[in-house]
Amino acid sequence: MDIQIVAAEKPLMAQARPHKPAPFLPMSRAEMDALGWDACDIVLVTGDAYVDHPSFGMAIIGRLLEAQGFRVGIISQPDWHSAEPFKALGKPKVFFGVTGGNMDSMVNRYTADRRIRSDDAYTAGGEGGKRPDRCTVVYAQRCREAFKGVPVVLGGIEASLRRIAHYDYWSDKVRRSVLADAKADLLLYGNAERAVVEVANRLAAGEAPRELGDIRGVALFRRVPDDYTELHADDLDSADEGASRTKGLTVIRLPALEQVEQDKEAYARASRVLHRESNPGNARPLVQRHGDRDLWLNPPPIPLTSEEMDAVYDLPYARAPHPSYGDAKIPAWDMIKFSVTIMRGCFGGCTFCSITEHEGRIIQNRSEGSILREIEKIRDKTPGFTGVISDIGGPTANMYRMACKDPKVEAACRRPSCVFPEICPNLNTSHDDLIRLYRKVRETKGIKKVMVASGVRYDLAVESPEYIKELVTHHVGGYLKIAPEHTERGPLDKMMKPGIGAYNQFKRMFDAAAEQAGKKYYLIPYFIAAHPGTTDEDMMNLALWLKKNRYRADQVQTFLPSPMATATAMYHTGVNPLRGVRRGGSDKVEAIKGLRQRRLHKAFLRYHDPDNWPVLREALKEMGRADLIGSRPDQLVPAHQPPGTGKAAGTRRPVRPDGKTQRFTTKNLRVMK
């Protein structure tokens, strides 16, 4: 097997320099003066409020660099209309680090219907508008203006998910890599602790950014070295897709920016290859042409060991928002301040989710000791703690310490999911370590209750009746949110989610455990409307299932095409990248793009809302299912509209300049545009 290794991986804390940490990383000159600093080595610019806690990426990176001996300052949510706020801490000696924050700034600012949000959970007071659109790009450009010649390094989820040419839902076009738009020197993708330590130490030692092309998880513009062989995944007429193995150093050439802008099959091919080359054990470098330059992406970072994860979470966080915010509430902080992250990564591979693209599918675990130490810190140092841990989990609640049974198989695997279309026989699905952890946490002095609010992967949970019993008996507070996402096989296959049968099995086991414990607990299932591959009939059948099971959703989720997700490639291209992509031989996917049809799919999820009945009645008639209109229990919507309801029925169609009304035709449904 040809596994290419770039820079040798050092233990994360190998170059740590013990010294007295700052109470908070400074956000002002006055704080720098109090610490006796004349300058910062590194200035981190973030689109979030600065909360010194390991649930906030900038705090992790800042404290980690501080442990390496660097003087690190924070510029949080600066006024981006000029470069002056970016000069607040002076010229950094090593580099500017720029991130949009814990969320992509466009996902943070806009709804799935492209409407601007009025609030922002990562801002003091929950106030919206404190960051610009595409703030990674804007911040990086302002850093350049503030101090020319200082290297600018991008990181965080916004940079990570926009590292190659990508479809942008909000502008409805393919945009080039954020590294090009930001005119930055380097981009670090994924959980970048290893990369940022290596970059910082080597830049401080005098190396230039262009010399750091051997670090995992780094993207930069560089030419392909002469000793590399190129494998051409950009040849859409070839079925090979650049997957062939070749001795020596190889790099896979993705379809170029200009190609993916014009050719949707080329875009789908690029998405497929990028996801296939995501296993740190066998991934090869990728290169994508942008104009007259080559964008080079090194293989993903090597996952952190438990010892390294512990070191990251044991750093001296103040575990509070910066004092400059006073008494202002930061909603995201209020939500997580009593919760504990126990692992990273997800091997589920759900196509609409970006966790795997950012954190990877290999689970990185903290030790029991580190987790228990953090719980004691919450108990002893967090104001307002009443003895209830609000969540113990991560991207999923129950993947703690799960891994492939054979490291060699894991290193060679290219499957996008370990649990779809079924659970891989090589996956260890034991919940024993997690059950033991739950019990130890409950035994901790001062802990009254430990909740599990992270999403439970129910197809894994049914493998362990003991886990379900433990969960229901001790860690549920009336309701448990769970995400089957749909009932129909068509959309579920495009999502890479298990069938509704797995949910039904989990529900039976959950209900039995609740009855045995003498509890009245309920499952709250989540579903997605308008996901690629979903037909109107699929949504109708889901609505019938909801009514039969007496579910009424107050809040529903409409598919939002986030950058780089596989489902986003389906939405944009109408091609399924889960299967081979070849000119004229690709698997087609129907995407739901029209606003009216997206709203119809959402209306099916809220079949019980009288305001949705007019459009549902019209849809059911056009679908030939008028038999579902009526007052019987097996019918979906009543035939008559209650007075004062039915806003959708009163919506007038817009009139074109020629005086004719506009109409929009969906599959099996003709409705007003």
C-alpha positions as CSV (number, residue, x, y, z in Angstrom):
1,M,0.0,0.0,0.0
2,D,1.4,3.4,-1.0
3,I,0.9,5.6,2.1
4,Q,2.7,9.0,1.7
5,I,4.0,10.7,4.8
6,V,4.7,14.4,4.9
7,A,6.3,16.1,7.9
8,A,7.1,13.8,10.8
9,E,4.5,14.0,13.5
10,K,5.8,15.2,16.8
11,P,3.9,14.7,20.1
12,L,1.6,17.8,20.3
13,M,3.2,19.1,23.5
14,A,6.8,18.2,22.6
15,Q,7.9,21.8,22.4
16,A,5.8,23.2,25.2
17,R,7.5,25.8,27.4
18,P,6.0,25.9,30.9
19,H,5.4,29.5,32.1
20,K,2.7,31.4,34.0
21,P,-0.4,31.7,31.8
22,A,-2.4,34.9,31.4
23,P,-5.7,35.1,33.3
24,F,-7.3,35.8,29.9
25,L,-5.5,36.2,26.6
26,P,-5.3,40.0,26.2
27,M,-7.8,41.9,24.1
28,S,-6.4,45.3,24.7
29,R,-3.1,47.2,25.1
30,A,-3.9,47.8,28.8
31,E,-4.0,44.0,29.3
32,M,-0.8,43.6,27.4
33,D,0.9,46.2,29.6
34,A,-0.4,44.4,32.8
35,L,1.3,41.3,31.5
36,G,4.5,43.2,30.7
37,W,4.3,42.6,27.0
38,D,5.6,45.1,24.5
39,A,4.1,43.1,21.6
40,C,2.2,39.9,20.7
41,D,3.9,37.1,18.9
42,I,0.5,36.0,17.4
43,V,-2.8,37.8,17.1
44,L,-5.9,35.7,16.6
45,V,-8.9,37.4,15.0
46,T,-12.3,35.7,15.5
47,G,-15.9,36.3,14.4
48,D,-17.1,35.1,17.8
49,A,-17.1,36.7,21.2
50,Y,-14.0,35.6,23.2
51,V,-15.0,32.9,25.7
52,D,-12.0,31.3,27.3
53,H,-13.4,27.7,27.2
54,P,-12.4,24.6,25.2
55,S,-15.8,24.6,23.4
56,F,-14.6,27.7,21.5
57,G,-12.0,27.0,18.9
58,M,-10.1,30.2,19.3
59,A,-9.6,29.6,23.0
60,I,-8.1,26.2,22.3
61,I,-5.7,27.5,19.7
62,G,-4.8,30.5,21.8
63,R,-4.1,28.5,25.0
64,L,-2.2,25.9,23.0
65,L,0.1,28.5,21.4
66,E,0.5,30.1,24.8
67,A,1.7,26.7,26.1
68,Q,4.3,26.7,23.4
69,G,5.7,30.0,24.8
70,F,4.1,32.4,22.4
71,R,2.5,35.7,23.6
72,V,-1.0,35.4,22.1
73,G,-3.6,38.2,21.8
74,I,-7.3,38.1,20.7
75,I,-9.2,40.5,18.5
76,S,-12.8,39.6,18.8
77,Q,-15.5,40.7,16.4
78,P,-13.7,43.8,15.2
79,D,-15.4,46.6,13.2
80,W,-14.4,45.5,9.7
81,H,-15.1,48.7,8.0
82,S,-11.4,49.8,8.3
83,A,-8.1,48.4,9.3
84,E,-7.7,50.4,12.5
85,P,-9.4,47.9,14.9
86,F,-7.0,45.3,13.5
87,K,-4.1,47.4,14.8
88,A,-5.4,47.3,18.4
89,L,-2.7,45.0,19.7
90,G,0.1,46.2,17.5
91,K,2.0,44.3,14.9
92,P,2.3,40.6,15.7
93,K,5.9,39.2,15.4
94,V,4.9,35.8,14.0
95,F,1.5,35.8,12.3
96,F,-2.1,36.8,12.3
97,G,-4.5,33.8,12.8
98,V,-8.0,34.4,11.3
99,T,-11.2,32.5,11.8
100,G,-14.9,33.1,11.2
101,G,-15.6,31.5,14.6
102,N,-17.4,28.3,15.6
103,M,-19.7,28.4,12.6
104,D,-19.4,29.3,9.0
105,S,-20.4,33.0,8.9
106,M,-23.0,32.5,6.2
107,V,-24.7,29.7,8.1
108,N,-24.5,31.8,11.2
109,R,-26.1,34.9,9.5
110,Y,-28.7,33.4,7.2
111,T,-31.5,30.9,7.3
112,A,-32.1,28.0,4.9
113,D,-34.5,30.4,3.0
114,R,-31.6,33.0,2.7
115,R,-33.2,35.3,5.2
116,I,-30.9,37.2,7.5
117,R,-31.0,36.2,11.1
118,S,-31.7,38.8,13.8
119,D,-29.6,37.2,16.5
120,D,-26.2,35.6,16.9
121,A,-25.6,33.0,19.7
122,Y,-21.9,33.7,19.6
123,T,-22.2,37.4,20.3
124,A,-22.6,39.2,23.6
125,G,-26.2,40.0,24.1
126,G,-27.1,37.6,21.3
127,E,-27.0,40.6,18.9
128,G,-26.8,40.0,15.2
129,G,-24.7,41.9,12.7
130,K,-21.5,41.9,14.6
131,R,-19.6,40.0,11.8
132,P,-19.6,40.5,8.1
133,D,-20.6,38.0,5.4
134,R,-17.7,35.7,4.6
135,C,-15.9,37.2,7.6
136,T,-12.7,35.0,7.2
137,V,-12.1,36.8,3.8
138,V,-12.9,40.3,5.2
139,Y,-10.8,39.9,8.3
140,A,-7.8,38.5,6.4
141,Q,-7.8,41.4,4.0
142,R,-8.0,43.9,6.9
143,C,-5.0,42.2,8.6
144,R,-3.1,42.7,5.4
145,E,-4.0,46.4,5.3
146,A,-3.1,46.8,9.0
147,F,0.4,45.4,8.8
148,K,1.8,44.5,5.4
149,G,4.3,41.6,5.4
150,V,2.9,39.8,8.4
151,P,1.9,36.2,7.5
152,V,-1.9,35.6,7.6
153,V,-3.0,32.0,8.4
154,L,-6.6,30.9,8.1
155,G,-8.3,28.3,10.2
156,G,-11.6,27.3,11.7
157,I,-14.6,25.6,10.2
158,E,-15.3,28.4,7.6
159,A,-11.9,28.1,6.1
160,S,-11.9,24.3,6.5
161,L,-15.1,23.8,4.5
162,R,-14.2,26.3,1.9
163,R,-10.6,25.0,1.3
164,I,-11.2,24.1,-2.4
165,A,-13.5,25.5,-5.1
166,H,-16.9,25.1,-3.6
167,Y,-20.6,25.8,-4.2
168,D,-21.9,28.7,-2.2
169,Y,-25.6,28.5,-1.6
170,W,-26.0,32.2,-0.7
171,S,-24.6,33.5,-4.0
172,D,-25.8,30.4,-5.9
173,K,-22.4,30.0,-7.6
174,V,-19.1,28.2,-7.3
175,R,-16.6,30.2,-5.5
176,R,-12.8,29.7,-5.5
177,S,-10.9,28.5,-2.4
178,V,-11.2,30.9,0.5
179,L,-7.4,31.0,0.5
180,A,-7.5,32.8,-2.8
181,D,-10.3,35.2,-1.9
182,A,-8.6,36.1,1.4
183,K,-5.2,36.5,-0.1
184,A,-3.8,34.7,2.9
185,D,-0.5,32.7,3.1
186,L,-1.7,29.4,4.6
187,L,-5.0,27.6,5.4
188,L,-5.2,25.0,8.1
189,Y,-8.1,22.7,7.8
190,G,-9.7,20.3,10.3
191,N,-8.8,20.2,14.0
192,A,-5.6,22.0,13.5
193,E,-3.7,21.7,16.8
194,R,-0.8,19.8,15.3
195,A,-0.5,22.0,12.3
196,V,-0.8,25.4,14.1
197,V,2.0,24.4,16.6
198,E,4.3,23.4,13.7
199,V,3.4,26.5,11.7
200,A,4.0,28.8,14.6
201,N,7.3,27.3,15.6
202,R,8.7,27.2,12.1
203,L,7.5,30.8,11.2
204,A,9.1,32.0,14.5
205,A,12.3,30.2,13.5
206,G,12.4,32.3,10.3
207,E,10.9,30.0,7.7
208,A,8.7,31.5,5.1
209,P,5.0,30.4,4.7
210,R,5.8,28.9,1.2
211,E,8.3,26.6,2.9
212,L,5.6,24.9,5.1
213,G,4.1,22.7,2.4
214,D,5.1,19.5,4.2
215,I,2.7,19.9,7.1
216,R,-0.4,17.8,7.3
217,G,-3.7,19.7,7.2
218,V,-2.2,22.6,5.3
219,A,-3.4,24.2,2.1
220,L,-1.3,26.7,0.1
221,F,-0.6,27.8,-3.4
222,R,2.5,26.0,-4.8
223,R,3.6,24.3,-8.0
224,V,3.6,20.5,-8.1
225,P,7.2,19.3,-7.3
226,D,9.1,17.6,-10.1
227,D,9.3,14.3,-8.2
228,Y,5.5,13.9,-7.9
229,T,3.4,11.9,-10.4
230,E,0.0,13.4,-11.1
231,L,-3.1,11.2,-11.2
232,H,-5.7,12.9,-13.3
233,A,-9.1,12.9,-11.5
234,D,-10.0,15.8,-13.8
235,D,-10.5,13.5,-16.8
236,L,-14.3,13.1,-16.8
237,D,-14.1,10.5,-19.6
238,S,-12.1,8.1,-17.4
239,A,-13.7,5.9,-14.8
240,D,-10.5,5.8,-12.8
241,E,-11.2,9.0,-10.9
242,G,-7.5,9.2,-9.9
243,A,-8.0,6.2,-7.6
244,S,-5.2,4.0,-9.1
245,R,-2.2,3.4,-6.8
246,T,1.2,4.3,-8.2
247,K,4.6,3.8,-6.6
248,G,6.5,6.8,-5.4
249,L,5.1,10.3,-4.7
250,T,1.8,11.0,-6.2
251,V,-0.7,13.9,-6.2
252,I,-4.3,13.8,-7.4
253,R,-5.3,16.6,-9.7
254,L,-8.9,17.6,-9.1
255,P,-11.0,19.3,-11.9
256,A,-9.8,23.0,-12.0
257,L,-11.8,25.9,-10.7
258,E,-12.8,27.0,-14.2
259,Q,-13.9,23.4,-15.0
260,V,-16.1,23.0,-11.9
261,E,-17.6,26.4,-12.4
262,Q,-18.9,25.4,-15.9
263,D,-19.3,21.6,-15.6
264,K,-21.5,20.2,-12.8
265,E,-20.3,16.7,-13.4
266,A,-16.8,18.0,-12.9
267,Y,-17.9,19.5,-9.6
268,A,-19.4,16.2,-8.5
269,R,-16.2,14.4,-9.4
270,A,-14.1,16.9,-7.3
271,S,-16.4,16.4,-4.3
272,R,-16.3,12.6,-4.6
273,V,-12.5,12.5,-4.8
274,L,-12.0,14.9,-1.9
275,H,-14.2,12.8,0.3
276,R,-12.5,9.6,-0.8
277,E,-9.1,11.1,0.1
278,S,-10.1,11.9,3.7
279,N,-8.6,9.0,5.7
280,P,-5.3,10.2,7.3
281,G,-4.0,6.6,6.9
282,N,-4.0,6.6,3.1
283,A,-5.0,10.0,1.8
284,R,-2.8,11.6,-0.9
285,P,-2.2,15.3,-1.6
286,L,-4.7,17.0,-3.9
287,V,-4.1,19.8,-6.3
288,Q,-6.6,22.1,-8.0
289,R,-5.8,24.7,-10.6
290,H,-7.0,28.2,-9.8
291,G,-6.3,30.4,-12.8
292,D,-2.5,30.3,-13.3
293,R,-1.8,28.8,-9.8
294,D,-2.1,25.4,-8.2
295,L,-3.9,25.1,-4.9
296,W,-2.2,22.3,-3.0
297,L,-3.9,20.4,-0.1
298,N,-1.8,18.1,2.1
299,P,-3.4,14.9,3.6
300,P,-5.6,15.4,6.7
301,P,-4.1,15.8,10.2
302,I,-3.2,12.7,12.2
303,P,-5.9,12.4,14.9
304,L,-4.8,13.3,18.5
305,T,-4.1,10.5,20.9
306,S,-6.0,10.4,24.2
307,E,-3.0,11.9,26.0
308,E,-2.8,14.8,23.5
309,M,-6.6,15.4,23.8
310,D,-6.2,15.5,27.5
311,A,-3.4,18.0,27.2
312,V,-5.6,20.2,25.1
313,Y,-8.6,20.1,27.5
314,D,-6.3,20.5,30.6
315,L,-4.9,23.8,29.4
316,P,-5.5,26.7,31.9
317,Y,-8.8,28.1,30.5
318,A,-10.5,30.8,32.6
319,R,-13.7,28.9,31.7
320,A,-15.7,32.2,31.3
321,P,-16.3,35.0,28.8
322,H,-13.7,37.8,28.7
323,P,-14.4,40.3,31.5
324,S,-14.9,43.1,28.9
325,Y,-18.4,41.8,28.2
326,G,-19.5,42.5,31.7
327,D,-22.9,41.0,32.5
328,A,-24.0,40.6,28.9
329,K,-25.2,37.1,28.1
330,I,-23.6,35.1,25.4
331,P,-26.2,32.5,24.4
332,A,-23.7,29.9,23.1
333,W,-21.8,30.1,26.4
334,D,-24.9,29.8,28.5
335,M,-25.8,26.7,26.5
336,I,-22.5,24.8,27.0
337,K,-21.0,26.1,30.3
338,F,-22.2,23.1,32.2
339,S,-21.5,20.5,29.4
340,V,-18.5,18.4,28.7
341,T,-16.9,17.3,25.4
342,I,-15.6,13.7,25.6
343,M,-14.7,13.0,22.0
344,R,-14.3,14.4,18.5
345,G,-15.1,13.1,15.0
346,C,-17.9,11.1,13.5
347,F,-17.9,8.0,11.3
348,G,-21.6,8.3,10.4
349,G,-20.8,10.2,7.2
350,C,-24.3,11.8,6.9
351,T,-24.1,13.7,3.6
352,F,-25.9,16.8,4.8
353,C,-23.5,17.2,7.8
354,S,-20.0,18.8,7.7
355,I,-18.6,17.2,10.8
356,T,-16.7,14.5,9.0
357,E,-15.2,17.0,6.5
358,H,-13.9,19.0,9.4
359,E,-13.1,16.7,12.3
360,G,-12.7,13.4,10.3
361,R,-14.3,10.0,10.9
362,I,-11.7,8.6,13.3
363,I,-13.0,9.2,16.9
364,Q,-10.6,11.1,19.1
365,N,-11.2,10.4,22.8
366,R,-10.4,12.0,26.1
367,S,-9.5,9.8,29.1
368,E,-11.8,9.3,32.0
369,G,-9.4,11.2,34.2
370,S,-9.4,14.3,32.0
371,I,-13.2,14.2,31.8
372,L,-13.6,13.8,35.5
373,R,-11.2,16.7,36.2
374,E,-13.2,19.0,34.0
375,I,-16.4,18.1,35.8
376,E,-14.8,19.0,39.1
377,K,-13.7,22.3,37.6
378,I,-17.3,23.0,36.5
379,R,-18.5,22.1,40.0
380,D,-15.9,24.3,41.7
381,K,-15.4,27.2,39.4
382,T,-18.4,27.9,37.2
383,P,-20.9,30.3,38.8
384,G,-24.5,29.2,38.9
385,F,-23.7,25.5,38.8
386,T,-26.5,23.5,40.6
387,G,-25.1,20.0,40.2
388,V,-26.5,19.2,36.8
389,I,-24.2,18.5,33.8
390,S,-26.3,19.6,30.8
391,D,-24.6,17.4,28.3
392,I,-21.8,14.8,28.1
393,G,-20.9,13.9,24.5
394,G,-19.6,15.4,21.3
395,P,-20.7,15.4,17.7
396,T,-22.6,12.3,18.7
397,A,-23.4,11.0,22.2
398,N,-22.4,7.4,21.8
399,M,-19.3,7.0,19.7
400,Y,-16.9,7.3,22.6
401,R,-14.0,4.9,22.1
402,M,-15.5,3.2,19.1
403,A,-13.0,2.3,16.4
404,C,-12.1,-0.2,13.7
405,K,-11.1,-3.5,15.2
406,D,-8.0,-3.6,13.0
407,P,-5.7,-0.5,12.7
408,K,-4.4,-1.8,9.3
409,V,-8.0,-2.1,7.9
410,E,-8.7,1.4,9.3
411,A,-5.7,2.8,7.6
412,A,-6.6,1.3,4.2
413,C,-10.4,2.0,4.3
414,R,-12.0,4.5,1.9
415,R,-15.7,4.0,3.0
416,P,-17.4,7.4,3.6
417,S,-19.3,5.8,6.5
418,C,-18.8,3.0,9.0
419,V,-22.5,2.5,9.6
420,F,-24.1,2.8,6.1
421,P,-25.6,1.0,4.3
422,E,-25.1,-1.2,7.4
423,I,-22.8,-1.3,10.4
424,C,-19.3,-2.5,9.2
425,P,-18.4,-5.8,10.8
426,N,-14.9,-4.4,11.5
427,L,-16.4,-1.6,13.7
428,N,-16.3,-2.1,17.5
429,T,-19.7,-1.0,18.7
430,S,-19.2,-1.7,22.4
431,H,-20.7,0.9,24.7
432,D,-19.0,-0.5,27.8
433,D,-16.4,2.3,28.1
434,L,-19.2,4.9,27.8
435,I,-21.4,3.2,30.4
436,R,-18.5,3.0,32.8
437,L,-17.7,6.7,32.2
438,Y,-21.4,7.7,32.9
439,R,-21.3,5.8,36.2
440,K,-18.1,7.4,37.3
441,V,-19.4,10.9,36.4
442,R,-22.6,10.2,38.4
443,E,-20.5,9.1,41.4
444,T,-18.5,12.4,41.4
445,K,-19.1,14.4,44.5
446,G,-21.6,17.3,44.0
447,I,-23.1,15.9,40.8
448,K,-26.8,15.4,41.0
449,K,-27.7,14.7,37.4
450,V,-25.9,14.1,34.1
451,M,-27.9,14.8,31.0
452,V,-27.2,13.5,27.5
453,A,-28.2,16.2,25.0
454,S,-25.9,15.3,22.1
455,G,-27.5,13.3,19.3
456,V,-27.7,9.6,20.1
457,R,-26.8,7.4,17.1
458,Y,-29.7,5.0,17.5
459,D,-28.5,2.4,15.0
460,L,-25.5,2.0,17.3
461,A,-27.5,2.2,20.5
462,V,-29.7,-0.8,19.6
463,E,-26.5,-2.9,19.6
464,S,-26.3,-2.3,23.4
465,P,-29.5,-2.8,25.3
466,E,-27.5,-2.1,28.5
467,Y,-26.6,1.3,27.1
468,I,-30.2,2.2,26.3
469,K,-31.2,1.1,29.8
470,E,-28.4,3.2,31.4
471,L,-29.3,6.2,29.2
472,V,-33.1,6.1,30.0
473,T,-32.7,5.3,33.7
474,H,-30.2,8.1,34.5
475,H,-29.5,10.5,31.6
476,V,-32.8,11.6,30.1
477,G,-35.0,14.4,31.4
478,G,-38.4,13.9,30.0
479,Y,-37.5,14.1,26.3
480,L,-34.7,12.8,24.2
481,K,-34.1,14.4,20.8
482,I,-33.2,12.0,18.0
483,A,-32.8,12.4,14.3
484,P,-34.2,9.7,11.9
485,E,-34.4,12.6,9.4
486,H,-36.9,10.8,7.1
487,T,-39.0,7.6,6.7
488,E,-38.5,6.9,3.0
489,R,-35.7,4.9,1.5
490,G,-35.0,7.4,-1.4
491,P,-33.9,10.4,0.7
492,L,-32.4,8.2,3.4
493,D,-30.1,6.6,0.9
494,K,-29.0,10.1,-0.3
495,M,-28.4,11.1,3.3
496,M,-26.6,7.8,4.2
497,K,-28.9,7.3,7.1
498,P,-30.4,4.0,8.3
499,G,-34.0,3.0,7.6
500,I,-36.9,4.0,9.8
501,G,-36.9,0.4,11.1
502,A,-33.8,1.1,13.1
503,Y,-35.6,4.1,14.7
504,N,-38.6,1.9,15.4
505,Q,-36.4,-0.7,17.1
506,F,-34.7,2.0,19.2
507,K,-38.1,3.4,20.2
508,R,-39.4,0.0,21.4
509,M,-36.2,-0.5,23.5
510,F,-36.4,3.1,24.8
511,D,-40.1,2.8,25.8
512,A,-39.5,-0.6,27.5
513,A,-36.5,0.8,29.4
514,A,-38.6,3.9,30.5
515,E,-41.5,1.6,31.7
516,Q,-39.0,-0.6,33.6
517,A,-37.6,2.5,35.3
518,G,-41.1,3.8,36.1
519,K,-40.5,6.9,33.9
520,K,-42.7,8.7,31.4
521,Y,-40.2,9.7,28.8
522,Y,-40.7,10.6,25.1
523,L,-38.6,10.7,22.0
524,I,-38.6,13.9,19.9
525,P,-37.7,12.9,16.3
526,Y,-36.1,15.4,13.9
527,F,-36.7,15.4,10.2
528,I,-35.4,17.3,7.2
529,A,-37.5,18.8,4.4
530,A,-36.3,19.3,0.8
531,H,-33.2,17.2,1.0
532,P,-31.8,16.2,-2.4
533,G,-33.4,13.0,-3.6
534,T,-36.7,13.7,-1.8
535,T,-40.0,13.6,-3.9
536,D,-43.3,15.2,-3.0
537,E,-44.6,11.7,-2.4
538,D,-41.8,11.0,0.0
539,M,-42.8,14.1,2.1
540,M,-46.5,13.1,1.9
541,N,-45.6,9.6,3.2
542,L,-43.5,11.2,6.0
543,A,-46.5,13.4,7.0
544,L,-48.8,10.4,7.1
545,W,-46.2,8.6,9.3
546,L,-46.1,11.6,11.6
547,K,-49.8,11.8,11.9
548,K,-50.2,8.0,12.5
549,N,-47.6,8.3,15.3
550,R,-49.1,11.5,16.7
551,Y,-46.1,13.7,16.2
552,R,-46.5,17.4,15.7
553,A,-43.3,19.2,15.0
554,D,-43.1,22.8,16.2
555,Q,-39.8,23.4,14.6
556,V,-38.7,21.8,11.4
557,Q,-35.4,21.9,9.5
558,T,-35.2,22.6,5.8
559,F,-32.1,21.3,4.0
560,L,-29.4,24.0,4.0
561,P,-26.6,23.3,1.5
562,S,-23.5,24.0,3.6
563,P,-20.1,24.3,1.9
564,M,-18.4,21.1,0.9
565,A,-21.1,18.6,2.2
566,T,-21.8,15.8,-0.2
567,A,-25.5,16.6,-0.2
568,T,-24.6,20.1,-1.3
569,A,-22.8,18.7,-4.3
570,M,-26.1,16.7,-5.0
571,Y,-28.1,19.9,-4.7
572,H,-25.9,22.0,-7.0
573,T,-25.1,19.4,-9.6
574,G,-28.0,17.0,-9.7
575,V,-25.4,14.2,-9.6
576,N,-24.8,11.6,-6.8
577,P,-21.1,11.7,-5.8
578,L,-21.7,8.6,-3.6
579,R,-21.4,6.7,-6.9
580,G,-18.9,6.9,-9.7
581,V,-19.0,10.2,-11.6
582,R,-18.2,9.9,-15.3
583,R,-19.2,11.8,-18.4
584,G,-22.7,10.7,-19.4
585,G,-22.6,7.8,-16.8
586,S,-23.3,9.5,-13.5
587,D,-26.2,8.7,-11.1
588,K,-28.7,11.6,-11.2
589,V,-30.4,13.1,-8.2
590,E,-33.4,15.4,-8.1
591,A,-32.7,18.6,-6.1
592,I,-35.4,20.7,-4.5
593,K,-34.5,24.2,-5.4
594,G,-37.7,26.2,-6.0
595,L,-38.7,28.2,-2.9
596,R,-42.3,27.2,-3.4
597,Q,-41.5,23.5,-3.4
598,R,-39.1,23.8,-0.5
599,R,-42.0,25.4,1.4
600,L,-44.3,22.7,0.4
601,H,-42.0,20.0,1.7
602,K,-41.7,22.0,5.0
603,A,-45.5,22.3,5.1
604,F,-45.8,18.5,4.9
605,L,-43.7,18.3,8.1
606,R,-46.2,20.7,9.7
607,Y,-49.3,19.1,8.4
608,H,-51.2,20.0,11.6
609,D,-50.7,23.8,11.1
610,P,-54.0,25.3,9.6
611,D,-51.9,27.9,7.7
612,N,-50.4,25.0,5.6
613,W,-53.7,23.3,4.8
614,P,-54.5,25.3,1.6
615,V,-51.2,24.5,-0.1
616,L,-51.4,20.9,1.1
617,R,-54.9,20.5,-0.2
618,E,-53.9,21.8,-3.6
619,A,-50.8,19.6,-3.7
620,L,-52.7,16.5,-2.7
621,K,-55.3,17.1,-5.5
622,E,-52.5,17.5,-8.1
623,M,-50.8,14.4,-6.8
624,G,-54.1,12.4,-7.2
625,R,-54.4,11.9,-3.5
626,A,-57.6,13.9,-2.7
627,D,-58.6,10.9,-0.7
628,L,-56.2,12.3,2.0
629,I,-58.4,15.4,2.4
630,G,-61.0,15.0,5.1
631,S,-61.6,14.6,8.8
632,R,-61.0,10.8,9.2
633,P,-58.0,9.8,11.3
634,D,-56.3,8.3,8.2
635,Q,-56.6,11.6,6.3
636,L,-54.0,14.3,6.4
637,V,-55.8,17.6,6.2
638,P,-59.4,18.7,6.7
639,A,-61.5,19.7,3.8
640,H,-62.6,23.0,5.4
641,Q,-60.6,25.9,6.6
642,P,-61.2,27.3,10.1
643,P,-62.1,31.1,10.0
644,G,-59.1,33.3,10.5
645,T,-56.5,30.8,9.3
646,G,-54.9,29.8,6.0
647,K,-52.6,32.7,5.2
648,A,-51.1,30.7,2.4
649,A,-54.5,30.7,0.6
650,G,-54.6,34.4,0.6
651,T,-51.2,34.9,-1.0
652,R,-51.5,36.5,-4.4
653,R,-49.3,35.4,-7.2
654,P,-46.9,38.1,-8.5
655,V,-47.8,39.6,-11.9
656,R,-45.2,39.8,-14.6
657,P,-44.8,43.0,-16.6
658,D,-46.8,41.4,-19.5
659,G,-49.7,41.0,-17.1
660,K,-49.5,37.2,-16.9
661,T,-49.2,35.4,-13.5
662,Q,-46.0,33.5,-12.8
663,R,-46.3,29.8,-12.1
664,F,-43.7,27.3,-10.9
665,T,-44.0,23.6,-11.7
666,T,-42.6,21.0,-9.4
667,K,-42.7,17.3,-9.9
668,N,-46.3,16.1,-9.9
669,L,-47.4,19.5,-8.6
670,R,-48.2,22.8,-10.2
671,V,-48.4,25.6,-7.7
672,M,-48.0,29.4,-7.6
673,K,-44.5,30.8,-7.7
